[in-house]
Amino acid sequence: MTDARDRLVTAAKRYRRTEAAHEEARREVQEALVAALEAGVGPTEVQRLSGLTGAYIRKLARERGVPPAPPGPKSSARVHGDQSTA
């Protein structure tokens, strides 16, 4: 049983050591996500680039005061010559 306790103690210590780095990385990705939205990168592209869910991106955007994307065709459809409306 000592091996199981030792393993648990070691794992818990490692977790506590890496927790601060994880939180810092989370803040960094949140800041980059908000900056991308504010720079005009669409939520769908932010989702694709970050791997985060659309729900999380919308939640974070609302918390940070980023206005929602306007309704209607997105700029990427115009830029890429989307012909679905033709």
Contacts in CASP RR format, 6 or more apart in sequence:
PFRMAT RR
TARGET T0000
AUTHOR 0000-0000-0000
METHOD contacts of the structure
MODEL  1
MTDARDRLVTAAKRYRRTEAAHEEARREVQEALVAALEAGVGPTEVQRLS
GLTGAYIRKLARERGVPPAPPGPKSSARVHGDQSTA
29 50 0 8 1.000
29 52 0 8 1.000
30 60 0 8 1.000
33 46 0 8 1.000
33 50 0 8 1.000
33 52 0 8 1.000
33 57 0 8 1.000
33 60 0 8 1.000
34 60 0 8 1.000
34 61 0 8 1.000
34 64 0 8 1.000
34 66 0 8 1.000
36 42 0 8 1.000
36 46 0 8 1.000
36 49 0 8 1.000
37 43 0 8 1.000
37 46 0 8 1.000
37 57 0 8 1.000
37 61 0 8 1.000
37 66 0 8 1.000
38 66 0 8 1.000
41 49 0 8 1.000
42 69 0 8 1.000
42 74 0 8 1.000
42 76 0 8 1.000
43 54 0 8 1.000
43 57 0 8 1.000
43 58 0 8 1.000
43 61 0 8 1.000
43 69 0 8 1.000
44 74 0 8 1.000
45 76 0 8 1.000
46 52 0 8 1.000
46 57 0 8 1.000
47 53 0 8 1.000
47 54 0 8 1.000
47 57 0 8 1.000
50 57 0 8 1.000
58 68 0 8 1.000
61 68 0 8 1.000
73 82 0 8 1.000
73 85 0 8 1.000
77 84 0 8 1.000
END
